[in-house]
Amino acid sequence: MAKLVAVLNCLKFGNDCGLVLNIIEADEATVVSWITNGYNLDSVCGGVLSEISSLKDNLEEVTIRYIRKGANKVAKGLAENALRLGENAYWMEEYPHCIRKEVEADMLGQ
């Protein structure tokens, strides 16, 4: 359920900020399958899945895709930093120091 809520919050934040979202990556294959195939709408997670579907339909060409868990070091670093902060933080142009190494490696294609 936490991974679904993370995708939902990503879509909401992007929509609220007027961002153009092209790709959302998630490291849980089951969650990506539920979202992309419309599965489990009648489950406990159905409300979140329905809201994701609705937001996704309102955004142009957003793709939600699976990536292996180790591939998303930046997201992991941000999540760990958020737990340490204990409050909401937003970076609109720069990225936080805690993920600098991962972002720079990603920019170099490493």
Biopython code that builds the backbone (N, CA, C, O; Angstrom):
import numpy as np
from Bio.PDB.StructureBuilder import StructureBuilder

atoms = [
    (1, "MET", "N", (0.822, -1.197, 0.000)),
    (1, "MET", "CA", (0.000, 0.000, 0.000)),
    (1, "MET", "C", (0.870, 1.267, 0.000)),
    (1, "MET", "O", (0.504, 2.267, -0.616)),
    (2, "ALA", "N", (2.016, 1.225, 0.687)),
    (2, "ALA", "CA", (2.890, 2.403, 0.751)),
    (2, "ALA", "C", (3.396, 2.793, -0.635)),
    (2, "ALA", "O", (3.493, 3.979, -0.948)),
    (3, "LYS", "N", (3.717, 1.808, -1.462)),
    (3, "LYS", "CA", (4.209, 2.099, -2.822)),
    (3, "LYS", "C", (3.107, 2.738, -3.668)),
    (3, "LYS", "O", (3.373, 3.632, -4.471)),
    (4, "LEU", "N", (1.877, 2.277, -3.485)),
    (4, "LEU", "CA", (0.748, 2.873, -4.203)),
    (4, "LEU", "C", (0.551, 4.327, -3.789)),
    (4, "LEU", "O", (0.346, 5.200, -4.633)),
    (5, "VAL", "N", (0.615, 4.576, -2.493)),
    (5, "VAL", "CA", (0.445, 5.941, -1.989)),
    (5, "VAL", "C", (1.579, 6.835, -2.491)),
    (5, "VAL", "O", (1.359, 8.011, -2.781)),
    (6, "ALA", "N", (2.784, 6.283, -2.594)),
    (6, "ALA", "CA", (3.912, 7.061, -3.126)),
    (6, "ALA", "C", (3.644, 7.478, -4.573)),
    (6, "ALA", "O", (3.897, 8.624, -4.943)),
    (7, "VAL", "N", (3.136, 6.559, -5.388)),
    (7, "VAL", "CA", (2.803, 6.885, -6.785)),
    (7, "VAL", "C", (1.686, 7.925, -6.820)),
    (7, "VAL", "O", (1.745, 8.881, -7.594)),
    (8, "LEU", "N", (0.675, 7.738, -5.985)),
    (8, "LEU", "CA", (-0.438, 8.691, -5.921)),
    (8, "LEU", "C", (0.066, 10.083, -5.547)),
    (8, "LEU", "O", (-0.308, 11.072, -6.178)),
    (9, "ASN", "N", (0.913, 10.160, -4.522)),
    (9, "ASN", "CA", (1.443, 11.459, -4.100)),
    (9, "ASN", "C", (2.298, 12.101, -5.184)),
    (9, "ASN", "O", (2.287, 13.322, -5.341)),
    (10, "CYS", "N", (3.026, 11.301, -5.921)),
    (10, "CYS", "CA", (3.819, 11.810, -7.038)),
    (10, "CYS", "C", (2.908, 12.441, -8.093)),
    (10, "CYS", "O", (3.170, 13.545, -8.570)),
    (11, "LEU", "N", (1.850, 11.739, -8.446)),
    (11, "LEU", "CA", (0.903, 12.258, -9.435)),
    (11, "LEU", "C", (0.226, 13.533, -8.937)),
    (11, "LEU", "O", (0.076, 14.493, -9.693)),
    (12, "LYS", "N", (-0.181, 13.546, -7.675)),
    (12, "LYS", "CA", (-0.837, 14.728, -7.104)),
    (12, "LYS", "C", (0.106, 15.924, -7.092)),
    (12, "LYS", "O", (-0.269, 17.028, -7.486)),
    (13, "PHE", "N", (1.330, 15.693, -6.637)),
    (13, "PHE", "CA", (2.305, 16.778, -6.561)),
    (13, "PHE", "C", (2.600, 17.336, -7.953)),
    (13, "PHE", "O", (2.620, 18.550, -8.153)),
    (14, "GLY", "N", (2.826, 16.450, -8.900)),
    (14, "GLY", "CA", (3.085, 16.886, -10.267)),
    (14, "GLY", "C", (1.932, 17.674, -10.841)),
    (14, "GLY", "O", (2.132, 18.698, -11.495)),
    (15, "ASN", "N", (0.732, 17.203, -10.598)),
    (15, "ASN", "CA", (-0.469, 17.877, -11.079)),
    (15, "ASN", "C", (-0.625, 19.249, -10.421)),
    (15, "ASN", "O", (-0.904, 20.237, -11.100)),
    (16, "ASP", "N", (-0.444, 19.308, -9.098)),
    (16, "ASP", "CA", (-0.582, 20.570, -8.364)),
    (16, "ASP", "C", (0.444, 21.610, -8.802)),
    (16, "ASP", "O", (0.152, 22.805, -8.821)),
    (17, "CYS", "N", (1.638, 21.157, -9.152)),
    (17, "CYS", "CA", (2.719, 22.073, -9.550)),
    (17, "CYS", "C", (2.723, 22.369, -11.041)),
    (17, "CYS", "O", (3.509, 23.191, -11.511)),
    (18, "GLY", "N", (1.849, 21.704, -11.785)),
    (18, "GLY", "CA", (1.809, 21.909, -13.227)),
    (18, "GLY", "C", (2.990, 21.294, -13.955)),
    (18, "GLY", "O", (3.354, 21.734, -15.046)),
    (19, "LEU", "N", (3.589, 20.274, -13.351)),
    (19, "LEU", "CA", (4.731, 19.608, -13.972)),
    (19, "LEU", "C", (4.268, 18.666, -15.075)),
    (19, "LEU", "O", (3.168, 18.118, -15.014)),
    (20, "VAL", "N", (5.100, 18.485, -16.066)),
    (20, "VAL", "CA", (4.841, 17.497, -17.105)),
    (20, "VAL", "C", (5.549, 16.217, -16.679)),
    (20, "VAL", "O", (6.778, 16.139, -16.696)),
    (21, "LEU", "N", (4.770, 15.230, -16.302)),
    (21, "LEU", "CA", (5.334, 13.953, -15.864)),
    (21, "LEU", "C", (5.353, 12.995, -17.044)),
    (21, "LEU", "O", (4.313, 12.728, -17.645)),
    (22, "ASN", "N", (6.516, 12.483, -17.377)),
    (22, "ASN", "CA", (6.629, 11.518, -18.468)),
    (22, "ASN", "C", (6.713, 10.103, -17.945)),
    (22, "ASN", "O", (6.001, 9.215, -18.414)),
    (23, "ILE", "N", (7.589, 9.891, -16.968)),
    (23, "ILE", "CA", (7.818, 8.548, -16.451)),
    (23, "ILE", "C", (7.853, 8.592, -14.933)),
    (23, "ILE", "O", (8.529, 9.431, -14.337)),
    (24, "ILE", "N", (7.124, 7.686, -14.322)),
    (24, "ILE", "CA", (7.208, 7.458, -12.882)),
    (24, "ILE", "C", (7.734, 6.049, -12.721)),
    (24, "ILE", "O", (7.180, 5.103, -13.281)),
    (25, "GLU", "N", (8.799, 5.911, -11.960)),
    (25, "GLU", "CA", (9.415, 4.602, -11.763)),
    (25, "GLU", "C", (9.094, 4.089, -10.370)),
    (25, "GLU", "O", (9.133, 4.835, -9.392)),
    (26, "ALA", "N", (8.776, 2.807, -10.297)),
    (26, "ALA", "CA", (8.497, 2.149, -9.019)),
    (26, "ALA", "C", (9.231, 0.820, -8.986)),
    (26, "ALA", "O", (9.352, 0.137, -10.003)),
    (27, "ASP", "N", (9.717, 0.463, -7.813)),
    (27, "ASP", "CA", (10.503, -0.764, -7.702)),
    (27, "ASP", "C", (9.695, -1.945, -7.159)),
    (27, "ASP", "O", (10.259, -2.877, -6.586)),
    (28, "GLU", "N", (8.398, -1.901, -7.338)),
    (28, "GLU", "CA", (7.522, -2.998, -6.931)),
    (28, "GLU", "C", (6.712, -3.423, -8.155)),
    (28, "GLU", "O", (5.765, -2.741, -8.550)),
    (29, "ALA", "N", (7.093, -4.556, -8.751)),
    (29, "ALA", "CA", (6.475, -5.018, -10.005)),
    (29, "ALA", "C", (4.974, -5.233, -9.863)),
    (29, "ALA", "O", (4.216, -4.933, -10.786)),
    (30, "THR", "N", (4.542, -5.745, -8.728)),
    (30, "THR", "CA", (3.113, -5.996, -8.518)),
    (30, "THR", "C", (2.325, -4.697, -8.565)),
    (30, "THR", "O", (1.268, -4.632, -9.192)),
    (31, "VAL", "N", (2.825, -3.681, -7.917)),
    (31, "VAL", "CA", (2.152, -2.379, -7.893)),
    (31, "VAL", "C", (2.066, -1.799, -9.302)),
    (31, "VAL", "O", (1.017, -1.293, -9.701)),
    (32, "VAL", "N", (3.149, -1.868, -10.048)),
    (32, "VAL", "CA", (3.153, -1.353, -11.422)),
    (32, "VAL", "C", (2.130, -2.112, -12.261)),
    (32, "VAL", "O", (1.410, -1.510, -13.057)),
    (33, "SER", "N", (2.063, -3.420, -12.089)),
    (33, "SER", "CA", (1.093, -4.237, -12.819)),
    (33, "SER", "C", (-0.338, -3.850, -12.460)),
    (33, "SER", "O", (-1.184, -3.714, -13.343)),
    (34, "TRP", "N", (-0.610, -3.674, -11.181)),
    (34, "TRP", "CA", (-1.957, -3.269, -10.755)),
    (34, "TRP", "C", (-2.356, -1.950, -11.408)),
    (34, "TRP", "O", (-3.484, -1.799, -11.879)),
    (35, "ILE", "N", (-1.427, -0.998, -11.435)),
    (35, "ILE", "CA", (-1.728, 0.329, -11.984)),
    (35, "ILE", "C", (-1.899, 0.265, -13.500)),
    (35, "ILE", "O", (-2.877, 0.788, -14.034)),
    (36, "THR", "N", (-0.968, -0.365, -14.186)),
    (36, "THR", "CA", (-1.002, -0.353, -15.650)),
    (36, "THR", "C", (-2.096, -1.236, -16.226)),
    (36, "THR", "O", (-2.602, -0.966, -17.315)),
    (37, "ASN", "N", (-2.466, -2.293, -15.504)),
    (37, "ASN", "CA", (-3.483, -3.218, -16.013)),
    (37, "ASN", "C", (-4.852, -3.035, -15.378)),
    (37, "ASN", "O", (-5.806, -3.711, -15.764)),
    (38, "GLY", "N", (-4.964, -2.131, -14.410)),
    (38, "GLY", "CA", (-6.249, -1.877, -13.761)),
    (38, "GLY", "C", (-6.715, -2.996, -12.853)),
    (38, "GLY", "O", (-7.917, -3.185, -12.667)),
    (39, "TYR", "N", (-5.776, -3.742, -12.283)),
    (39, "TYR", "CA", (-6.125, -4.859, -11.401)),
    (39, "TYR", "C", (-6.453, -4.384, -9.989)),
    (39, "TYR", "O", (-6.077, -3.285, -9.582)),
    (40, "ASN", "N", (-7.160, -5.234, -9.255)),
    (40, "ASN", "CA", (-7.428, -5.077, -7.823)),
    (40, "ASN", "C", (-8.214, -3.823, -7.465)),
    (40, "ASN", "O", (-8.073, -3.312, -6.354)),
    (41, "LEU", "N", (-9.027, -3.323, -8.365)),
    (41, "LEU", "CA", (-9.836, -2.150, -8.059)),
    (41, "LEU", "C", (-10.887, -2.440, -6.994)),
    (41, "LEU", "O", (-11.400, -1.521, -6.356)),
    (42, "ASP", "N", (-11.206, -3.720, -6.804)),
    (42, "ASP", "CA", (-12.188, -4.095, -5.786)),
    (42, "ASP", "C", (-11.525, -4.562, -4.491)),
    (42, "ASP", "O", (-12.196, -5.117, -3.621)),
    (43, "SER", "N", (-10.225, -4.347, -4.355)),
    (43, "SER", "CA", (-9.501, -4.769, -3.157)),
    (43, "SER", "C", (-9.440, -3.623, -2.148)),
    (43, "SER", "O", (-10.021, -2.559, -2.361)),
    (44, "VAL", "N", (-8.735, -3.856, -1.058)),
    (44, "VAL", "CA", (-8.521, -2.831, -0.040)),
    (44, "VAL", "C", (-7.808, -1.617, -0.645)),
    (44, "VAL", "O", (-8.005, -0.486, -0.200)),
    (45, "CYS", "N", (-6.993, -1.862, -1.646)),
    (45, "CYS", "CA", (-6.229, -0.796, -2.311)),
    (45, "CYS", "C", (-7.016, -0.134, -3.439)),
    (45, "CYS", "O", (-6.506, 0.770, -4.101)),
    (46, "GLY", "N", (-8.238, -0.569, -3.659)),
    (46, "GLY", "CA", (-9.023, -0.107, -4.800)),
    (46, "GLY", "C", (-9.216, 1.390, -4.878)),
    (46, "GLY", "O", (-9.154, 1.967, -5.964)),
    (47, "GLY", "N", (-9.448, 2.031, -3.743)),
    (47, "GLY", "CA", (-9.645, 3.479, -3.732)),
    (47, "GLY", "C", (-8.412, 4.226, -4.210)),
    (47, "GLY", "O", (-8.511, 5.174, -4.990)),
    (48, "VAL", "N", (-7.249, 3.792, -3.737)),
    (48, "VAL", "CA", (-5.993, 4.426, -4.150)),
    (48, "VAL", "C", (-5.743, 4.160, -5.629)),
    (48, "VAL", "O", (-5.347, 5.063, -6.366)),
    (49, "LEU", "N", (-5.973, 2.920, -6.065)),
    (49, "LEU", "CA", (-5.783, 2.571, -7.477)),
    (49, "LEU", "C", (-6.711, 3.377, -8.383)),
    (49, "LEU", "O", (-6.301, 3.821, -9.455)),
    (50, "SER", "N", (-7.945, 3.565, -7.961)),
    (50, "SER", "CA", (-8.898, 4.360, -8.750)),
    (50, "SER", "C", (-8.457, 5.814, -8.856)),
    (50, "SER", "O", (-8.563, 6.431, -9.917)),
    (51, "GLU", "N", (-7.959, 6.356, -7.744)),
    (51, "GLU", "CA", (-7.493, 7.744, -7.762)),
    (51, "GLU", "C", (-6.258, 7.898, -8.651)),
    (51, "GLU", "O", (-6.124, 8.886, -9.373)),
    (52, "ILE", "N", (-5.356, 6.913, -8.592)),
    (52, "ILE", "CA", (-4.178, 6.926, -9.469)),
    (52, "ILE", "C", (-4.622, 6.903, -10.926)),
    (52, "ILE", "O", (-4.121, 7.670, -11.749)),
    (53, "SER", "N", (-5.560, 6.021, -11.237)),
    (53, "SER", "CA", (-6.056, 5.894, -12.607)),
    (53, "SER", "C", (-6.669, 7.203, -13.096)),
    (53, "SER", "O", (-6.431, 7.624, -14.229)),
    (54, "SER", "N", (-7.451, 7.837, -12.244)),
    (54, "SER", "CA", (-8.095, 9.093, -12.608)),
    (54, "SER", "C", (-7.068, 10.197, -12.859)),
    (54, "SER", "O", (-7.153, 10.910, -13.858)),
    (55, "LEU", "N", (-6.101, 10.336, -11.957)),
    (55, "LEU", "CA", (-5.063, 11.352, -12.133)),
    (55, "LEU", "C", (-4.215, 11.066, -13.364)),
    (55, "LEU", "O", (-3.869, 11.974, -14.120)),
    (56, "LYS", "N", (-3.886, 9.793, -13.553)),
    (56, "LYS", "CA", (-3.069, 9.385, -14.699)),
    (56, "LYS", "C", (-3.779, 9.719, -16.013)),
    (56, "LYS", "O", (-3.142, 10.149, -16.975)),
    (57, "ASP", "N", (-5.086, 9.523, -16.050)),
    (57, "ASP", "CA", (-5.860, 9.827, -17.253)),
    (57, "ASP", "C", (-5.886, 11.327, -17.560)),
    (57, "ASP", "O", (-5.998, 11.725, -18.719)),
    (58, "ASN", "N", (-5.782, 12.158, -16.514)),
    (58, "ASN", "CA", (-5.806, 13.611, -16.702)),
    (58, "ASN", "C", (-4.463, 14.174, -17.155)),
    (58, "ASN", "O", (-4.395, 15.299, -17.650)),
    (59, "LEU", "N", (-3.402, 13.398, -16.987)),
    (59, "LEU", "CA", (-2.072, 13.845, -17.391)),
    (59, "LEU", "C", (-1.748, 13.258, -18.758)),
    (59, "LEU", "O", (-2.126, 12.126, -19.060)),
    (60, "GLU", "N", (-1.059, 14.019, -19.569)),
    (60, "GLU", "CA", (-0.724, 13.544, -20.907)),
    (60, "GLU", "C", (0.478, 12.612, -20.870)),
    (60, "GLU", "O", (1.545, 12.975, -20.373)),
    (61, "GLU", "N", (0.300, 11.440, -21.387)),
    (61, "GLU", "CA", (1.373, 10.485, -21.650)),
    (61, "GLU", "C", (2.301, 10.191, -20.479)),
    (61, "GLU", "O", (3.516, 10.130, -20.663)),
    (62, "VAL", "N", (1.764, 10.009, -19.297)),
    (62, "VAL", "CA", (2.594, 9.583, -18.175)),
    (62, "VAL", "C", (2.647, 8.054, -18.171)),
    (62, "VAL", "O", (1.620, 7.387, -18.303)),
    (63, "THR", "N", (3.846, 7.516, -18.021)),
    (63, "THR", "CA", (4.059, 6.076, -17.988)),
    (63, "THR", "C", (4.570, 5.691, -16.612)),
    (63, "THR", "O", (5.464, 6.340, -16.068)),
    (64, "ILE", "N", (4.011, 4.651, -16.061)),
    (64, "ILE", "CA", (4.494, 4.122, -14.788)),
    (64, "ILE", "C", (5.170, 2.806, -15.100)),
    (64, "ILE", "O", (4.549, 1.887, -15.634)),
    (65, "ARG", "N", (6.449, 2.719, -14.763)),
    (65, "ARG", "CA", (7.189, 1.523, -15.134)),
    (65, "ARG", "C", (7.989, 0.970, -13.957)),
    (65, "ARG", "O", (8.321, 1.676, -13.005)),
    (66, "TYR", "N", (8.277, -0.306, -14.067)),
    (66, "TYR", "CA", (9.035, -1.024, -13.039)),
    (66, "TYR", "C", (10.532, -0.856, -13.273)),
    (66, "TYR", "O", (11.007, -0.912, -14.407)),
    (67, "ILE", "N", (11.258, -0.652, -12.194)),
    (67, "ILE", "CA", (12.718, -0.694, -12.220)),
    (67, "ILE", "C", (13.174, -1.547, -11.046)),
    (67, "ILE", "O", (12.475, -1.656, -10.039)),
    (68, "ARG", "N", (14.342, -2.146, -11.180)),
    (68, "ARG", "CA", (14.828, -2.979, -10.076)),
    (68, "ARG", "C", (15.130, -2.100, -8.866)),
    (68, "ARG", "O", (15.459, -0.921, -8.996)),
    (69, "LYS", "N", (15.010, -2.703, -7.694)),
    (69, "LYS", "CA", (15.117, -1.966, -6.444)),
    (69, "LYS", "C", (16.421, -1.171, -6.321)),
    (69, "LYS", "O", (16.392, -0.021, -5.883)),
    (70, "GLY", "N", (17.542, -1.747, -6.691)),
    (70, "GLY", "CA", (18.825, -1.069, -6.563)),
    (70, "GLY", "C", (19.032, 0.071, -7.538)),
    (70, "GLY", "O", (19.955, 0.867, -7.367)),
    (71, "ALA", "N", (18.192, 0.167, -8.559)),
    (71, "ALA", "CA", (18.368, 1.182, -9.595)),
    (71, "ALA", "C", (17.905, 2.560, -9.157)),
    (71, "ALA", "O", (18.260, 3.560, -9.782)),
    (72, "ASN", "N", (17.131, 2.626, -8.112)),
    (72, "ASN", "CA", (16.570, 3.910, -7.721)),
    (72, "ASN", "C", (17.201, 4.434, -6.435)),
    (72, "ASN", "O", (16.511, 4.685, -5.447)),
    (73, "LYS", "N", (18.511, 4.592, -6.464)),
    (73, "LYS", "CA", (19.248, 5.056, -5.286)),
    (73, "LYS", "C", (18.871, 6.485, -4.903)),
    (73, "LYS", "O", (18.898, 6.839, -3.725)),
    (74, "VAL", "N", (18.525, 7.295, -5.881)),
    (74, "VAL", "CA", (18.141, 8.675, -5.594)),
    (74, "VAL", "C", (16.851, 8.704, -4.781)),
    (74, "VAL", "O", (16.767, 9.414, -3.778)),
    (75, "ALA", "N", (15.851, 7.943, -5.204)),
    (75, "ALA", "CA", (14.586, 7.901, -4.464)),
    (75, "ALA", "C", (14.800, 7.362, -3.055)),
    (75, "ALA", "O", (14.217, 7.864, -2.094)),
    (76, "LYS", "N", (15.630, 6.347, -2.940)),
    (76, "LYS", "CA", (15.927, 5.775, -1.620)),
    (76, "LYS", "C", (16.609, 6.817, -0.734)),
    (76, "LYS", "O", (16.268, 6.962, 0.439)),
    (77, "GLY", "N", (17.570, 7.536, -1.301)),
    (77, "GLY", "CA", (18.255, 8.582, -0.542)),
    (77, "GLY", "C", (17.322, 9.691, -0.101)),
    (77, "GLY", "O", (17.428, 10.188, 1.020)),
    (78, "LEU", "N", (16.401, 10.083, -0.985)),
    (78, "LEU", "CA", (15.418, 11.108, -0.627)),
    (78, "LEU", "C", (14.483, 10.624, 0.472)),
    (78, "LEU", "O", (14.163, 11.373, 1.396)),
    (79, "ALA", "N", (14.045, 9.373, 0.373)),
    (79, "ALA", "CA", (13.151, 8.817, 1.392)),
    (79, "ALA", "C", (13.843, 8.756, 2.748)),
    (79, "ALA", "O", (13.248, 9.108, 3.767)),
    (80, "GLU", "N", (15.087, 8.313, 2.762)),
    (80, "GLU", "CA", (15.830, 8.251, 4.022)),
    (80, "GLU", "C", (16.033, 9.649, 4.600)),
    (80, "GLU", "O", (15.934, 9.842, 5.812)),
    (81, "ASN", "N", (16.314, 10.615, 3.742)),
    (81, "ASN", "CA", (16.477, 11.994, 4.196)),
    (81, "ASN", "C", (15.166, 12.536, 4.762)),
    (81, "ASN", "O", (15.167, 13.231, 5.778)),
    (82, "ALA", "N", (14.057, 12.221, 4.112)),
    (82, "ALA", "CA", (12.748, 12.679, 4.587)),
    (82, "ALA", "C", (12.435, 12.120, 5.970)),
    (82, "ALA", "O", (11.873, 12.819, 6.813)),
    (83, "LEU", "N", (12.800, 10.864, 6.201)),
    (83, "LEU", "CA", (12.579, 10.278, 7.523)),
    (83, "LEU", "C", (13.397, 11.002, 8.586)),
    (83, "LEU", "O", (12.930, 11.193, 9.709)),
    (84, "ARG", "N", (14.603, 11.402, 8.240)),
    (84, "ARG", "CA", (15.445, 12.137, 9.198)),
    (84, "ARG", "C", (14.890, 13.538, 9.459)),
    (84, "ARG", "O", (14.931, 14.019, 10.592)),
    (85, "LEU", "N", (14.369, 14.198, 8.412)),
    (85, "LEU", "CA", (13.846, 15.555, 8.563)),
    (85, "LEU", "C", (12.570, 15.587, 9.390)),
    (85, "LEU", "O", (12.395, 16.461, 10.239)),
    (86, "GLY", "N", (11.681, 14.634, 9.142)),
    (86, "GLY", "CA", (10.417, 14.583, 9.863)),
    (86, "GLY", "C", (9.424, 15.660, 9.454)),
    (86, "GLY", "O", (8.423, 15.862, 10.142)),
    (87, "GLU", "N", (9.674, 16.352, 8.356)),
    (87, "GLU", "CA", (8.752, 17.372, 7.859)),
    (87, "GLU", "C", (8.848, 17.412, 6.336)),
    (87, "GLU", "O", (9.786, 16.866, 5.755)),
    (88, "ASN", "N", (7.890, 18.049, 5.700)),
    (88, "ASN", "CA", (7.905, 18.147, 4.244)),
    (88, "ASN", "C", (8.992, 19.112, 3.781)),
    (88, "ASN", "O", (9.216, 20.157, 4.392)),
    (89, "ALA", "N", (9.652, 18.748, 2.706)),
    (89, "ALA", "CA", (10.661, 19.614, 2.100)),
    (89, "ALA", "C", (10.536, 19.485, 0.589)),
    (89, "ALA", "O", (10.257, 18.402, 0.075)),
    (90, "TYR", "N", (10.744, 20.591, -0.125)),
    (90, "TYR", "CA", (10.621, 20.593, -1.574)),
    (90, "TYR", "C", (11.854, 21.248, -2.174)),
    (90, "TYR", "O", (12.327, 22.272, -1.680)),
    (91, "TRP", "N", (12.368, 20.657, -3.233)),
    (91, "TRP", "CA", (13.491, 21.214, -3.971)),
    (91, "TRP", "C", (13.014, 21.404, -5.398)),
    (91, "TRP", "O", (12.663, 20.438, -6.076)),
    (92, "MET", "N", (13.003, 22.630, -5.849)),
    (92, "MET", "CA", (12.462, 22.901, -7.176)),
    (92, "MET", "C", (13.552, 23.023, -8.244)),
    (92, "MET", "O", (13.294, 22.717, -9.408)),
    (93, "GLU", "N", (14.739, 23.454, -7.889)),
    (93, "GLU", "CA", (15.786, 23.619, -8.891)),
    (93, "GLU", "C", (17.047, 22.846, -8.544)),
    (93, "GLU", "O", (17.662, 22.248, -9.427)),
    (94, "GLU", "N", (17.434, 22.844, -7.316)),
    (94, "GLU", "CA", (18.614, 22.113, -6.868)),
    (94, "GLU", "C", (18.174, 20.820, -6.197)),
    (94, "GLU", "O", (17.014, 20.678, -5.808)),
    (95, "TYR", "N", (19.074, 19.910, -6.067)),
    (95, "TYR", "CA", (18.788, 18.678, -5.341)),
    (95, "TYR", "C", (19.561, 18.703, -4.030)),
    (95, "TYR", "O", (20.606, 19.348, -3.937)),
    (96, "PRO", "N", (19.053, 18.002, -3.012)),
    (96, "PRO", "CA", (19.706, 18.041, -1.704)),
    (96, "PRO", "C", (21.065, 17.339, -1.718)),
    (96, "PRO", "O", (21.310, 16.428, -2.509)),
    (97, "HIS", "N", (21.919, 17.781, -0.839)),
    (97, "HIS", "CA", (23.283, 17.261, -0.750)),
    (97, "HIS", "C", (23.301, 15.746, -0.518)),
    (97, "HIS", "O", (24.223, 15.070, -0.973)),
    (98, "CYS", "N", (22.310, 15.211, 0.173)),
    (98, "CYS", "CA", (22.299, 13.784, 0.529)),
    (98, "CYS", "C", (22.265, 12.857, -0.688)),
    (98, "CYS", "O", (22.591, 11.676, -0.567)),
    (99, "ILE", "N", (21.879, 13.370, -1.852)),
    (99, "ILE", "CA", (21.809, 12.520, -3.053)),
    (99, "ILE", "C", (22.725, 13.006, -4.171)),
    (99, "ILE", "O", (22.643, 12.519, -5.299)),
    (100, "ARG", "N", (23.586, 13.952, -3.865)),
    (100, "ARG", "CA", (24.448, 14.554, -4.884)),
    (100, "ARG", "C", (25.250, 13.508, -5.659)),
    (100, "ARG", "O", (25.296, 13.548, -6.888)),
    (101, "LYS", "N", (25.880, 12.574, -4.947)),
    (101, "LYS", "CA", (26.723, 11.568, -5.599)),
    (101, "LYS", "C", (25.909, 10.712, -6.574)),
    (101, "LYS", "O", (26.362, 10.440, -7.686)),
    (102, "GLU", "N", (24.711, 10.287, -6.163)),
    (102, "GLU", "CA", (23.873, 9.444, -7.017)),
    (102, "GLU", "C", (23.375, 10.205, -8.244)),
    (102, "GLU", "O", (23.357, 9.662, -9.348)),
    (103, "VAL", "N", (22.974, 11.457, -8.052)),
    (103, "VAL", "CA", (22.480, 12.264, -9.173)),
    (103, "VAL", "C", (23.591, 12.504, -10.188)),
    (103, "VAL", "O", (23.379, 12.370, -11.393)),
    (104, "GLU", "N", (24.768, 12.855, -9.701)),
    (104, "GLU", "CA", (25.880, 13.113, -10.616)),
    (104, "GLU", "C", (26.299, 11.848, -11.363)),
    (104, "GLU", "O", (26.634, 11.910, -12.546)),
    (105, "ALA", "N", (26.282, 10.698, -10.678)),
    (105, "ALA", "CA", (26.596, 9.429, -11.348)),
    (105, "ALA", "C", (25.549, 9.118, -12.411)),
    (105, "ALA", "O", (25.882, 8.637, -13.494)),
    (106, "ASP", "N", (24.284, 9.391, -12.101)),
    (106, "ASP", "CA", (23.200, 9.149, -13.054)),
    (106, "ASP", "C", (23.352, 10.049, -14.282)),
    (106, "ASP", "O", (23.104, 9.616, -15.407)),
    (107, "MET", "N", (23.756, 11.283, -14.063)),
    (107, "MET", "CA", (23.941, 12.216, -15.179)),
    (107, "MET", "C", (25.074, 11.762, -16.104)),
    (107, "MET", "O", (25.067, 12.049, -17.301)),
    (108, "LEU", "N", (26.038, 11.055, -15.534)),
    (108, "LEU", "CA", (27.156, 10.537, -16.324)),
    (108, "LEU", "C", (26.857, 9.170, -16.928)),
    (108, "LEU", "O", (27.681, 8.605, -17.647)),
    (109, "GLY", "N", (25.664, 8.644, -16.627)),
    (109, "GLY", "CA", (25.267, 7.347, -17.166)),
    (109, "GLY", "C", (25.897, 6.167, -16.458)),
    (109, "GLY", "O", (26.037, 5.096, -17.048)),
    (110, "GLN", "N", (26.278, 6.344, -15.211)),
    (110, "GLN", "CA", (26.928, 5.262, -14.457)),
    (110, "GLN", "C", (25.939, 4.482, -13.636)),
    (110, "GLN", "O", (26.320, 3.539, -12.943)),
]
sb = StructureBuilder()
sb.init_structure("model")
sb.init_model(0)
sb.init_chain("A")
sb.init_seg("    ")
for serial, (resi, resn, name, xyz) in enumerate(atoms, 1):
    if name == "N":
        sb.init_residue(resn, " ", resi, " ")
    sb.init_atom(name, np.array(xyz, "f"), 0.0, 1.0, " ", f" {name:<3s}", serial, name[0])
structure = sb.get_structure()
